[in-house]
Amino acid sequence: MTWMAIGLFLALAFFGMPLAFALGFGSLAGLWMLDFELVVMPQRMMHAVNSFPLMAIPLFMLAGELMVRAGIMDRLIAFANSLVGRMHGGLAHVTITSGTIFASVSGAAVASASAMGSTLVPSLRKYYPDAYSGAIIASAANLGPVIPPSNAMIVYALMAGSSVSVGGLFIAGILPGILLAVGFMVIASFISWKRGYALTGERFNLANVLHQGRRAMIIIMMPVIVVGGIVGGIFTATEGAAIAVVYSALIGFVVTRRLKFSDLPGCLYRAAVTSAMVGALIAFASVLTFIFTIEMVPMMLSDFIQELTSDPMTFILLTMALLVLVGMLIESNAAYIMLVPLFAPVALTYGIDPLYFGFLFMYNLVVGMMTPPVGVLYFVMSGITKVPMMQLVRESLPFVAFQFAVLALCIFVPQLVTALPRALGY
C-alpha cells in the first residue's frame, strides 16, 4: 500500500500538481486502501502542525520580511562594499558578504535570493553579464539555510524528533557556512580576474569601514542575540524567532525609519503564504509518515540497508548519493518531511552521531536547490534577471561544484560539523 501511495504522489507531482496536494491525495489513497477511517487524515494533519517549535518558521519568515522592508540591505551592502568592494570581483564579494550576513537574519534561501536580487541586480548588471549576476546571487542566497538561524534545520529537527536539537544544528552550520562564503569569494575573484571584469567600489579606507560597520552593527547584532540566546538556553528557537520579529520591527520603525505601518499587512501576507506552503507539506506528509509507521517501512528499510552493508560510512555515502538525486527532482521541504522519518532512525542503528547525520542530510538537500531540473533558486533568479535557466546553470557550475566539495569534506572530516557544537555542550 505504501508504494501505491508514493506512486500516486509521484505521478500527480509529475503532471504538475503542487507537491502538498500531491502528497495529500497519495496519503488519502493509502488510508483508503488500508481501510482506515478517513477521519484519521485531518486528525493527523492537525496534530502535525499544532506544534510550538514549528511556529519558529513563520516568525523567522516575518522577521526577514520586516528586515527587507526596513531597508537593511542598503546598510549591509554599504558595509560589505567598504570591506571588499575594491578586490577583483569586488561587487561579487559584496553580494556574497551581504548574503552571508543576511543569511543570519532570514534563514531561508528563497527569501535571501528575492531580497538580494531586487536590490543588487541593477548594480551587478553594470559590470557583469546577467547570467553571472544571477549565479552569484543564487549562490550567496544558498547560504541562508546553512548559516543559523535556518528554517531547514528547524524542519529537520522537527521531523527527526528528540534525537537532535535545533540549537545543535544551528551551531553545526557555522564553520561550513563560513567555509562556503570564503570559497565562493575565491571562485568569484578567479573568474573576475580571468574574464577581465572591471574593479568596482572604493579603495579600502579604515575610517569608512568603521563608519559603515557602526551603521550595520545593529543589524549584525540581531543574529548574535537570537542565535546566542537559543544556544545559551535562554530561550527556545520559537521564542528567539519572536524576539527577531520585535527586533526587526524596532529597526524598521526607529533606526532606519523606512518601515511603515502600511507595510505590515504585505509583510504578514508574504510570510503567511510562504509559511503556509511549508505547513501544508508537513500536514499532508504527516499522514504519509503515519502510513509508513503502520506498514513498518522504517524497520523494513533498516533491515534492507543493513543487509547491503554493516559499515556506517558506506551507509552515509549511499544516503548522500540518494539525496543528490532527490535534490534534483523534489523540492527540499517535501524531501525533509518524507525522508527524515525514514533515514534518521536507520542512522541511529548504525551508531552515527545524529547531529552529524542531520547536518549532512540537510546540507545535501540545500545544495539540491541549485541542481536542475528542480533548482528553485534558478527559477527565482530567472524571474528577476529574465535570463534563461540553463544560462544560470552554466554560470553556477563552479559554485555548485564547490558546495559538493564542502559536502565531501564534511563527510570525511566530521569535526568540521561536530567540533563547535560539542565544545558548546551539544
Order of alpha helices (4+ residues) and beta strands (2+ residues): alpha-alpha-alpha-alpha-alpha-alpha-alpha-alpha-alpha-alpha-alpha-alpha-alpha-alpha-alpha-alpha-alpha-alpha-alpha-alpha-alpha
